[in-house]
């Protein structure tokens, strides 16, 4: 949704919001011809939105004007040119802006934060926001922007626009907590949001759009699964570019069995167990999948209930662990 509080908008933003793009272009052209200093002052306003700069970019190509633009605006225009003229290749963007590199992150953040309200302006604008989002998450690890990107994903879906690149950027955070931003939409009053949340979280047991009229049930299934498995989730790298049903995170059964945190990205288990860990993991990994699932779930729940029982159990031979787990299956809540 566009900005609406005219008292906090800059002069040029107000013209755009109240009168549209064509009026903005005509107004700025007149200013450049009649009072160039004022025009430069307006375009360099600190609170200017990127949307307005984007619309006016072709009016700013003369050398005299470019040299008077703020560093932020100069970098933003270079970023725009790189993305739109070079097929959005991140490598081009990364290596083609050598000057004022320390301002790159803040400029990219400004582009996304002030441009997001006008997502859908046109295809070039949307493409630019997609690449900027990917760059901010993948290169700068700006996880604070995930709620904004999540909102953009759901707004696009509700208007029938593509979400592939934005969802890829979202996943590239490689942070399992990002799933919480999707999961909360299961309780939304908007059925389209519930639909998309179910589509994204389809790999979690009990998450299915057929339960759309029982939002509490959907959310209960999600949050229970997440709380049980969040320390054991590995990032897979799957996205909509590869498959229509990506599974961005999978449970490391080995990590869950050992009740040890695993790095979502490196998949390295941070073990605090004793030296016979390699023997245990080898025996565990030689089991069939059903046995692994049983032991992993049993181990997690036993440790949560009584760590002393768990320590005794985890040090038993794998066959004995399985025997106990099968006998007590369902007995540990």
C-alpha positions in Angstrom: 0.0 0.0 0.0 1.3 3.5 -0.8 2.3 6.0 1.9 -0.7 8.2 2.8 0.5 10.5 5.6 1.2 13.6 3.5 2.6 15.5 6.5 5.6 13.2 6.7 6.1 12.8 2.9 8.7 14.8 1.0 7.6 17.3 -1.6 8.2 15.0 -4.5 6.7 12.0 -2.8 3.6 14.0 -2.1 3.3 15.0 -5.8 3.7 11.3 -6.8 1.2 9.9 -4.3 -1.5 12.6 -4.8 -1.2 13.2 -8.5 0.6 10.1 -10.0 3.7 9.4 -12.0 3.0 11.6 -15.0 2.4 14.6 -12.9 5.6 13.9 -10.9 7.6 13.7 -14.1 6.2 16.9 -15.5 6.6 18.8 -12.2 10.2 17.7 -11.8 11.0 18.6 -15.5 9.6 22.1 -14.9 11.7 22.4 -11.7 14.9 21.4 -13.4 14.3 24.0 -16.1 13.2 26.8 -13.8 14.9 26.2 -10.5 17.6 23.5 -10.7 18.9 24.1 -7.2 15.5 23.5 -5.7 15.0 20.4 -7.9 18.3 19.0 -6.6 17.3 19.9 -3.0 14.0 18.0 -3.4 15.6 14.9 -4.9 18.2 14.8 -2.2 15.7 15.0 0.6 16.7 12.5 3.3 13.2 11.1 3.7 12.6 10.7 -0.1 11.4 7.2 -1.0 13.3 5.1 -3.5 10.1 4.8 -5.6 10.2 8.5 -6.5 13.9 8.3 -7.4 13.2 5.3 -9.5 10.4 7.0 -11.5 12.6 10.1 -12.0 15.8 8.2 -12.8 15.8 9.1 -16.5 15.5 12.8 -15.7 18.7 12.5 -13.7 21.1 11.3 -16.3 22.8 14.6 -17.2 26.3 14.9 -15.8 25.4 18.2 -14.1 22.6 16.6 -12.1 24.4 13.4 -11.3 27.3 15.1 -9.7 25.0 17.0 -7.4 23.0 14.0 -6.2 23.6 12.6 -2.7 25.9 9.6 -2.3 22.9 7.5 -1.5 21.0 8.5 -4.6 24.1 8.0 -6.8 24.6 4.5 -5.5 20.9 3.7 -5.8 21.0 4.7 -9.5 24.1 2.6 -10.1 22.4 -0.4 -8.5 19.3 0.2 -10.6 21.3 0.4 -13.8 23.3 -2.7 -12.9 20.3 -4.8 -12.1 18.1 -3.7 -15.0 20.9 -3.6 -17.7 22.7 -6.8 -16.7 19.9 -9.3 -16.2 20.0 -8.9 -12.4 23.3 -10.7 -11.9 24.4 -10.3 -8.3 28.0 -10.7 -9.3 27.8 -7.7 -11.6 26.3 -5.7 -8.8 28.9 -6.8 -6.3 31.9 -5.9 -8.3 30.7 -2.9 -10.2 30.2 -0.4 -7.4 33.7 0.1 -6.0 33.2 3.7 -4.7 31.6 4.4 -1.4 31.2 0.6 -0.8 30.5 1.3 2.9 27.2 2.9 1.9 26.0 0.0 -0.2 24.2 -1.9 2.5 22.4 1.2 3.9 21.4 2.2 0.3 20.1 -1.3 -0.5 18.1 -1.3 2.8 16.7 2.1 1.9 15.6 0.8 -1.5 13.8 -2.2 -0.1 12.3 -0.5 3.0 10.9 2.6 1.1 10.2 0.8 -2.1 8.2 -2.1 -0.6 5.0 -0.1 -0.2 5.0 0.3 -4.0 5.8 -3.3 -4.9 3.8 -3.9 -8.1 4.6 -0.6 -9.7 5.9 -2.3 -12.8 8.0 -5.4 -13.8 11.3 -3.6 -13.7 10.6 -2.2 -10.2 9.6 -5.6 -8.9 12.6 -7.2 -10.4 14.8 -4.6 -8.7 13.2 -5.2 -5.3 13.7 -9.0 -5.7 17.4 -8.7 -6.5 18.0 -6.2 -3.7 16.2 -8.5 -1.2 18.3 -11.4 -2.3 21.5 -9.3 -2.0 20.6 -8.0 1.5 19.9 -11.5 2.8 22.4 -13.6 1.0 25.4 -11.2 1.2 24.7 -9.0 4.2 22.6 -11.4 6.3 20.1 -8.7 7.1 17.7 -10.9 8.9 15.8 -7.9 10.4 14.3 -7.5 7.0 12.7 -10.9 6.9 9.3 -9.7 8.3 9.2 -7.1 5.5 10.1 -9.6 2.8 7.5 -12.0 4.3 4.8 -9.3 4.0 5.8 -8.7 0.4 5.5 -12.4 -0.4 2.0 -12.6 0.9 0.8 -9.4 -0.7 2.1 -10.5 -4.1 0.4 -13.9 -3.7 -2.9 -12.2 -2.9 -2.7 -10.2 -6.1 -1.7 -13.2 -8.3 1.9 -12.1 -8.9 5.0 -14.3 -8.8 6.8 -14.9 -5.5 9.6 -17.2 -6.6 12.5 -14.8 -6.2 11.3 -13.2 -3.0 10.7 -16.6 -1.4 14.2 -17.7 -2.5 15.6 -14.6 -0.8 13.6 -15.4 2.3 14.9 -19.0 2.4 18.5 -17.8 1.9 18.4 -16.5 5.4 19.2 -20.1 6.3 17.5 -19.3 9.6 14.8 -21.8 10.8 13.1 -19.0 12.8 12.0 -17.6 9.4 9.3 -20.3 9.4 7.6 -18.6 12.4 6.8 -15.7 10.1 5.0 -18.1 7.7 3.4 -20.1 10.5 1.7 -17.1 12.1 -0.3 -16.7 8.9 -2.1 -19.9 9.5 -4.2 -18.0 12.0 -4.9 -15.1 9.6 -8.4 -13.8 8.8 -7.4 -13.8 5.2 -8.0 -17.1 3.5 -5.4 -16.4 0.8 -2.8 -16.0 3.5 -3.8 -19.3 5.1 -3.6 -21.0 1.6 -0.1 -19.7 0.9 1.1 -20.6 4.4 -0.2 -24.1 3.9 1.5 -24.3 0.5 4.8 -23.2 1.9 4.7 -25.4 5.1 3.2 -28.4 3.4 6.1 -30.7 4.5 5.0 -30.3 8.2 2.6 -33.1 9.3 -0.9 -31.8 9.8 -0.5 -28.7 7.6 -3.1 -28.9 4.8 -5.4 -26.3 3.4 -8.3 -28.8 3.9 -8.2 -27.7 7.5 -8.6 -24.1 6.6 -11.7 -23.7 8.8 -9.7 -24.8 11.9 -7.0 -22.2 12.1 -6.1 -23.2 15.7 -5.6 -26.8 14.6 -3.2 -25.7 11.8 -1.2 -23.5 14.0 -1.0 -26.1 16.8 0.4 -28.6 14.4 2.9 -26.1 13.1 4.1 -24.7 16.5 4.4 -28.2 18.1 6.5 -29.5 15.2 8.7 -26.4 15.2 9.3 -26.4 18.9 10.2 -30.0 18.8 12.5 -29.8 15.8 13.9 -26.3 15.6 17.4 -27.2 16.9 17.7 -30.1 14.5 16.7 -28.4 11.2 19.1 -28.3 8.2 18.8 -25.9 5.3 18.3 -27.8 2.1 18.6 -25.0 -0.5 15.4 -26.1 -2.2 13.2 -23.3 -3.7 10.4 -22.8 -6.2 13.1 -22.5 -8.9 13.8 -26.2 -8.6 10.5 -27.8 -7.6 6.9 -26.9 -7.2 7.0 -28.2 -3.6 10.3 -27.2 -2.0 11.3 -28.5 1.4 13.6 -25.7 2.7 14.4 -27.5 6.0 14.7 -31.1 6.9 15.1 -32.7 10.3 18.6 -34.2 11.0 17.6 -37.4 12.6 21.1 -38.0 13.9 21.2 -34.6 15.6 17.7 -35.2 17.1 18.8 -38.6 18.3 21.8 -37.1 20.0 19.8 -34.1 21.3 22.5 -31.9 20.0 22.1 -28.6 18.1 23.0 -28.7 14.4 24.1 -25.7 12.4 21.3 -25.2 9.8 23.8 -24.2 7.1 27.0 -26.2 7.7 25.0 -29.2 9.0 27.7 -29.6 11.7 26.5 -31.2 14.9 27.7 -29.3 18.0 28.3 -32.3 20.3 28.9 -32.2 24.0 28.8 -36.0 24.4 31.7 -38.2 25.4 34.3 -39.9 23.1 32.1 -42.8 22.0 29.9 -40.4 19.9 31.3 -41.7 16.6 30.4 -45.3 17.6 26.8 -44.3 18.5 26.3 -42.3 15.3 27.7 -45.1 13.1 25.3 -47.6 14.7 22.4 -45.1 14.4 23.1 -44.3 10.8 23.1 -48.0 9.9 19.5 -48.4 11.0 16.5 -48.3 8.7 14.6 -45.0 8.4 11.7 -46.1 10.6 14.0 -47.1 13.4 15.9 -43.8 13.1 12.7 -41.8 13.3 11.5 -43.8 16.3 14.8 -43.4 18.2 15.2 -39.7 17.3 11.7 -38.8 18.6 12.0 -41.0 21.7 15.4 -39.6 22.6 14.2 -36.0 22.2 11.2 -36.5 24.4 13.0 -38.6 27.0 15.7 -36.0 27.5 13.1 -33.3 27.8 11.2 -35.2 30.5 14.1 -36.6 32.5 17.8 -35.9 31.5 19.0 -38.5 34.0 17.0 -41.3 32.4 18.1 -40.1 29.1 21.8 -40.2 29.9 21.4 -43.8 31.1 19.4 -44.7 28.0 21.7 -43.0 25.4 24.7 -45.0 26.8 23.1 -48.3 26.2 23.8 -50.4 23.0 21.6 -49.4 20.1 19.6 -52.6 20.1 18.7 -52.1 23.8 17.8 -48.5 23.0 15.4 -49.7 20.3 13.9 -52.3 22.5 13.1 -49.7 25.2 11.8 -47.2 22.7 9.5 -49.8 21.1 8.1 -50.9 24.5 7.6 -47.3 25.7 6.4 -45.9 22.3 3.8 -43.3 23.1 4.5 -43.5 26.8 6.6 -40.3 26.9 4.8 -37.1 26.2 
